Amino acid sequence: MAVFSRLMWRRAASARNFCTKSTTADRHLVSSPLSSALPVDNNTGKGRNVQWVFLGCPGVGKGTYAARLSKLLGVPHIATGDLVRHELSSSGPLSSQLAEIVNQGQLISDEIIIDLLSKRLQEAHTKGETGFILDGFPRTVRQAEILEGVTDIDLVINLKLREEALIAKCLGRRICSECNGNYNVACIDIKGEDGTPRMYMPPLLPPPQCESKLITRSDDNEEVVKERLRVYSELSRPVEDFYRLRGKLLEFDLPGGIPESWTKLLHALNLDDHEDKRTAAA
Ligand SMILES: Nc1ncnc2c1ncn2[C@@H]1O[C@H](COP(=O)(O)OP(=O)(O)O)[C@@H](O)[C@H]1O
């Protein structure tokens, strides 16, 4: 791509108040992850919408928890993996180029991903959306630096799960080709050992109307999943350090299946009493 998309991103961001840089005083409100669940705009004293990022290995459940939190907090859930898959399903010129990269378990270039993300942000602006929960971005330190250059991130939630569970979860993942619902047919039951507790994650089965329409992502096979995990360790793990150094990283070890993990995650985010939580989690 000839023109680096950062300028495009910056233009899109500043045009919409979606990613405005906040003041230093504003920033201190979000310096401690645990105290920053719901940020306050320092100028108005009123709550503003969150600007959060989800990090974590492939299969950890970023999409599941990011989607739930976005519903709970009324902000868009922007998953770069979904943007990539949308592009893959089109017949555009980029599609075959991306398919090759994604199906090898590699990351697509920062330029292309930022271009896709800029378009999604533009769409958010048109719809009047504010705040966001990013899932799958940033995935390299360079992406994190670019993001830092255009907006303040309040909080980065780093989801963690044992590697054996990650592989099983990726292999069990199914998507409804009609409604795009995410399900998982894997039943994960890992014995506790050397002081670690047993981990049980029941399958997340689709409703009857989706059963015959389930598809598996082309990059969810064992060889590619292992490569994605390797790429995560090499290129995305340093992003954790990037945010850890800035005091923005909230580490969250998933204790088990969705009901148990969701309740504990809300607690870790100081959101247990959020009034809409029950309906949002439905
Ligand atoms: N921020 C990004 N930078 C580069 N490539 C990305 C990014 N986000 C998504 N992708 C590409 O899309 C694929 C699918 O992304 P995603 O659904 O987030 O997968 P995962 O389950 O591995 O977290 C990635 O393997 C990668 O090829």
PDBQT file of the ligand as one rigid body, heavy atoms in Angstrom, charges set to zero:
ROOT
HETATM    1  N1  LIG A 301      -4.443  -6.085  14.418  1.00  0.00    +0.000 N 
HETATM    2  C1  LIG A 301      -4.139  -7.002  13.466  1.00  0.00    +0.000 A 
HETATM    3  N2  LIG A 301      -2.954  -6.944  12.816  1.00  0.00    +0.000 NA
HETATM    4  C2  LIG A 301      -2.620  -7.828  11.865  1.00  0.00    +0.000 A 
HETATM    5  N3  LIG A 301      -3.434  -8.852  11.484  1.00  0.00    +0.000 NA
HETATM    6  C3  LIG A 301      -4.632  -8.964  12.111  1.00  0.00    +0.000 A 
HETATM    7  C4  LIG A 301      -5.050  -8.038  13.123  1.00  0.00    +0.000 A 
HETATM    8  N4  LIG A 301      -6.285  -8.396  13.546  1.00  0.00    +0.000 NA
HETATM    9  C5  LIG A 301      -6.620  -9.477  12.834  1.00  0.00    +0.000 A 
HETATM   10  N5  LIG A 301      -5.639  -9.843  11.977  1.00  0.00    +0.000 N 
HETATM   11  C6  LIG A 301      -5.626 -10.965  11.030  1.00  0.00    +0.000 C 
HETATM   12  O1  LIG A 301      -6.880 -11.626  11.091  1.00  0.00    +0.000 OA
HETATM   13  C7  LIG A 301      -6.750 -12.967  11.609  1.00  0.00    +0.000 C 
HETATM   14  C8  LIG A 301      -7.931 -13.299  12.465  1.00  0.00    +0.000 C 
HETATM   15  O2  LIG A 301      -7.990 -12.406  13.551  1.00  0.00    +0.000 OA
HETATM   16  P1  LIG A 301      -8.794 -12.770  14.882  1.00  0.00    +0.000 P 
HETATM   17  O3  LIG A 301     -10.182 -13.169  14.546  1.00  0.00    +0.000 OA
HETATM   18  O4  LIG A 301      -8.632 -11.634  15.832  1.00  0.00    +0.000 OA
HETATM   19  O5  LIG A 301      -8.022 -14.086  15.342  1.00  0.00    +0.000 OA
HETATM   20  P2  LIG A 301      -7.559 -14.779  16.672  1.00  0.00    +0.000 P 
HETATM   21  O6  LIG A 301      -8.604 -15.824  16.947  1.00  0.00    +0.000 OA
HETATM   22  O7  LIG A 301      -6.264 -15.387  16.215  1.00  0.00    +0.000 OA
HETATM   23  O8  LIG A 301      -7.395 -13.795  17.788  1.00  0.00    +0.000 OA
HETATM   24  C9  LIG A 301      -5.408 -12.952  12.320  1.00  0.00    +0.000 C 
HETATM   25  O9  LIG A 301      -4.820 -14.242  12.407  1.00  0.00    +0.000 OA
HETATM   26  C10 LIG A 301      -4.589 -12.017  11.433  1.00  0.00    +0.000 C 
HETATM   27  O10 LIG A 301      -4.163 -12.665  10.255  1.00  0.00    +0.000 OA
ENDROOT
TORSDOF 0
